[in-house]
Amino acid sequence: MRSHATSLFYLDLGCNLPRGIRPTLQVFNLFNARTSDVDDHHVLRRPGEPAAGVGDVHFQPSEPRAVRLVAGYRF
């Protein structure tokens, strides 16, 4: 099986200020894409199903847009 391609974009903006201070703004999933990050194919063998099992695709959705502000200090 083959899953669809996924493109996620991230933004990382920072600057160096005096005294070693570095503020950074990070945005994850910049365009808030609603897609799956990971697709896995598993054969399930539950009670009452055929002995060979039943194929099924399990997926992990991508995380929604998130913003993080980081303050760094270099000494």
C-alpha positions, 0 to 999 in steps of 0.5 A: 500500500502507498499513502498520499504525500504530506507537506507540512511547513514550519516557521522559525524566526529569531534574532540575537539581542545584546547580552546574549539574549535570543528570542525565537518565534516558532510556528508548527504546521504553518498553514494548518494542513489537515492531513495524516502524518503517519499511515500504517497498514496492519492485518488485524485478527479479532475474534470472529474474523477470518484466520488470515486477518483483515487488512486495515490502515491506521493513521496519525493525524498531523497536529494543528497549528501551534505557536511557541515563543522561546527565549534563549540566553548565551553566556 
